[in-house]
Amino acid sequence: MKKIAAADVFFTPEHREQIEKTAAECGYTVDFYPDGHLPPERAAEYEIVYGCCLPGELKAAANLKWFCCSFAGVDIYMDESIYPHPGVLLSNSSGAYGITIAEHIIMVTLMLLRRMPEFEKVVRERGWLRTLPMRSICGSSITILGTGDIGTNFAVRARALGAKAVRGVRRTQKAGDPAYDAMYTFAELDSVLPKTEILVMALPGTPETHHILSRERIALLPEGAYVVNVGRGSAIDQEALMEALNGGHLAGAALDVMVPEPLPKDHPLWDTKNLLLTPHISGNMSLGITCDRDVALFCEDLKNFASGKKLKRFVDRSLGY
Amino acid sequence: MKKIAAADVFFTPEHREQIEKTAAECGYTVDFYPDGHLPPERAAEYEIVYGCCLPGELKAAANLKWFCCSFAGVDIYMDESIYPHPGVLLSNSSGAYGITIAEHIIMVTLMLLRRMPEFEKVVRERGWLRTLPMRSICGSSITILGTGDIGTNFAVRARALGAKAVRGVRRTQKAGDPAYDAMYTFAELDSVLPKTEILVMALPGTPETHHILSRERIALLPEGAYVVNVGRGSAIDQEALMEALNGGHLAGAALDVMVPEPLPKDHPLWDTKNLLLTPHISGNMSLGITCDRDVALFCEDLKNFASGKKLKRFVDRSLGY
């Protein structure tokens, strides 16, 4: 019997049952590793690995055919040398994180627009203050850089909250998605930034997205704009962002991702003005619906794999997505 | 020429122009008092007062026919003795605050569900923590107590965010509003609370709503429920709420209103577990669209008043709403 290693920390008894049932239908048995790690002495038993095991743990899986990562962002699994052989297929769990990360984006955007960090400071000191100027998602011009599952889940919600315009910017041309008021390509980004009040970034970490929000592009954003990043820290020129916040060109930013992570205690990001930092939690697996969706996506692709079809969430390591 | 006093702190030149234009059409001139106060020596000149002047300032307005309060909640203007004569009409600005307060409710609800107070504490100490259980608005059962402008603006948004059920509870029976999955009366509240994961309260301060969320009703909420109050602090038995939070029956609460306001430095609310306090800011007038809407509502009712029609936002002081 062919074998699957399911190595992740979030599986409930219901998840295990669902994975085992689908595996049996496809001719596999499943071993679970609830600490999320693939033990080196057993790694060679598995044709399929699903979960969050470390990049360095895959090398020992000499008979591995497919690694299904339970994350959406798989940039740390791009290095070809971590695999036992070049034929190992890689897939991600894009589609599991849209709801939770969209809710995170709404929360931090409202916290910035409604001056919550300042009000919270007043409350911590048991004070009372009622008069800081606020803004609203309603009526705002929003640009979403990265229009995958996360960006699109947020776009739908931003429009429901009354945003004036929700523009999507993506790598390549694509037919208009009804979630967006207009769709642009990376090449058109410079023309979209000057009319952007809130820039939301949900991009994978690839060579193409590295520092895509450069110093020059930060300057193209209007005075008083906001930046929210939930994709990868590498997408922003962090030095330039800190300057734009400390100098007042930007009204605020919320970073759930940054370089490096975890952030060292002496890093200047901690002290940057109007910056709301969160420790890469926007997509964490503690939200039940995210976990349920992650398992469902794996089971769907397991059926594809077993019947010789293309994996739906296949990642091409030569392209980085 | 008959005269209007417009006494509030938020008027822009555009607001003044709009008020003056409508006033002229109705046969009035306007004096503006940008500090929000009606000077006693001039109060008798005005037939109409619009704004946020203090209850004690109205008595001197011997010729007052109509006071249009720029707030939505007018409980502090209910006492008959503050008026120069019983014939003074009172109206409020219900309708101006729905968007801003709905955004506040979404923000604080997500902050509670996503454990932001705890993550923010970690970030303040420059730490890194990724694993607190989170919940989502998506899939949650929400009950909204008070289905006016504010409750309904939130209901529409909660459904767009994927809430499983959004129930409205109001004073009297009313035909179903499409913003809600179901509509109940105050008399049915006890049957709705046990299936409520998130209780949102947006009620005016009236004798009927005083302590409507009593100790007994807090106990009817399921273990792990959340309470958000943006109406009036008097609607909650605050002692019982603190006990339910400190004892762990409730998972969290967000209060923008409380008793008393401002909260004294030694009040036990400051130290209550899983309580997110804000200093009555959810509807403050610093949000442009709120101010614009407030002025538009006054101008609409000014036309009604001048042509002898009923005021659209008339408040019956004998009923309290």
Interface residues (C-beta under 8 A of the other chain):
Chain A: I99 T100 E103 H104 I106 M107 L110 M111 L113 R114 M116 F119 E120 V122 V123 R126 G127 W128 L129 R130 T131 L132 P133 M134 R135 S136 I137 C138 G139 V156 R157 A160 L161 G162 E261 P262 L263 K265 W270 L277 T278 P279 H280 I281 N284 S286 L287 G288 I289
Chain B: I99 T100 E103 H104 I106 M107 L110 M111 L113 R114 M116 F119 E120 V122 V123 R126 G127 W128 L129 R130 T131 L132 P133 M134 R135 S136 I137 C138 G139 V156 R157 A160 L161 G162 E261 P262 L263 K265 W270 L277 T278 P279 H280 I281 N284 S286 L287 G288 I289
